């Protein structure tokens, strides 16, 4: 007998007797009149499989609504943050917050934040 050949046709049914016993027990409980017990167990098993899927879809929906991707107004580094939070830019360390879906600098009250505009100089001849 050759020990090195793979056992492709060999079936492992060691756990089938346990599942078969559980199935027969539920069928007997259903026929005796304890069907509510079987139905309750089946509902519990279906919830175990359905709730994680619904939870994952709900989490993806929430994350899609609350994850904002934008650029830092100071160094123009693009990154992602959660909506309605205060955070620091990973590149320059500037304190930022999210306002109307965009990143803005977090400044103390009373500070006026201005943007510089480059003005070209023209010579006027008299």
C-alpha positions in Angstrom: 0.0 0.0 0.0 1.4 3.4 -1.0 1.3 5.9 1.9 2.4 8.9 -0.2 -0.8 9.2 -2.4 -3.2 12.0 -1.4 -6.5 11.0 0.1 -8.8 12.9 -2.3 -11.7 10.4 -2.1 -11.7 9.9 1.6 -14.7 11.4 3.4 -14.5 12.6 7.0 -17.9 12.2 8.6 -16.8 12.4 12.2 -19.0 15.5 13.0 -22.1 14.3 11.0 -23.4 12.1 13.7 -23.6 15.0 16.1 -25.5 17.2 13.7 -27.7 14.3 12.7 -28.5 13.8 16.4 -29.4 17.4 16.9 -31.6 17.4 13.8 -33.5 14.3 14.9 -33.9 15.8 18.4 -35.5 18.9 16.9 -37.8 16.9 14.6 -39.0 14.8 17.6 -39.6 18.0 19.7 -41.6 19.4 16.8 -43.8 16.3 16.5 -44.3 16.1 20.3 -45.8 19.6 20.4 -42.8 21.6 21.5 -42.6 23.4 18.1 -42.3 26.8 19.7 -39.0 25.7 21.1 -37.7 24.6 17.7 -39.0 27.8 16.1 -37.4 30.0 18.8 -34.1 28.3 18.3 -34.3 28.7 14.5 -35.1 32.4 14.9 -32.1 32.7 17.2 -29.9 31.0 14.7 -31.2 33.3 11.9 -30.6 36.4 14.0 -27.0 35.3 14.6 -26.4 35.2 10.9 -28.5 38.3 9.9 -27.5 40.8 12.6 -23.8 40.9 11.7 -24.7 41.6 8.0 -27.2 44.4 9.0 -24.6 45.8 11.5 -21.9 45.8 8.8 -24.1 47.6 6.3 -25.2 50.1 8.9 -21.6 50.8 9.9 -20.6 51.3 6.2 -23.5 53.7 5.7 -22.5 55.7 8.9 -18.9 55.8 7.8 -19.8 57.0 4.3 -21.7 59.9 5.8 -19.1 60.9 8.5 -15.8 60.4 6.7 -14.5 63.6 5.1 -11.5 63.7 2.7 -10.0 67.1 2.0 -6.7 69.0 1.9 -5.0 70.8 4.8 -5.5 74.6 4.3 -2.0 75.3 5.4 0.2 72.6 3.7 -2.3 71.2 1.1 -1.7 67.6 2.3 -4.7 65.4 1.5 -6.0 63.1 4.3 -9.2 61.8 5.8 -10.9 62.6 9.2 -14.3 62.1 10.9 -16.9 64.7 10.7 -17.5 67.0 13.7 -14.1 66.4 15.2 -11.0 68.5 16.0 -7.7 67.0 14.8 -4.1 67.9 13.8 -2.7 67.7 10.3 -0.4 64.7 10.1 2.1 66.6 7.9 2.4 70.1 9.5 0.7 69.6 12.9 -1.8 72.5 12.4 -5.0 72.2 14.5 -8.0 71.8 12.2 -11.7 71.2 12.4 -14.4 70.4 9.8 -16.8 73.1 8.7 -19.3 72.4 6.0 -17.5 69.4 4.7 -14.1 71.1 4.4 -11.1 71.4 6.7 -10.5 74.8 8.3 -8.0 76.1 10.8 -8.9 76.0 14.5 -8.2 79.5 15.8 -8.8 81.1 19.2 -11.8 83.4 19.5 -11.2 86.9 18.3 -8.6 85.8 15.7 -9.2 87.0 12.2 -8.0 84.5 9.6 -7.2 86.2 6.3 -5.9 84.9 3.0 -3.2 86.7 1.2 -3.8 87.7 -2.4 -0.9 88.2 -4.8 -1.2 91.6 -6.6 0.9 92.3 -9.6 2.6 95.7 -9.8 2.1 97.8 -12.9 4.2 100.8 -13.7 2.1 103.9 -14.6 3.8 106.3 -17.0 3.1 110.0 -16.4 
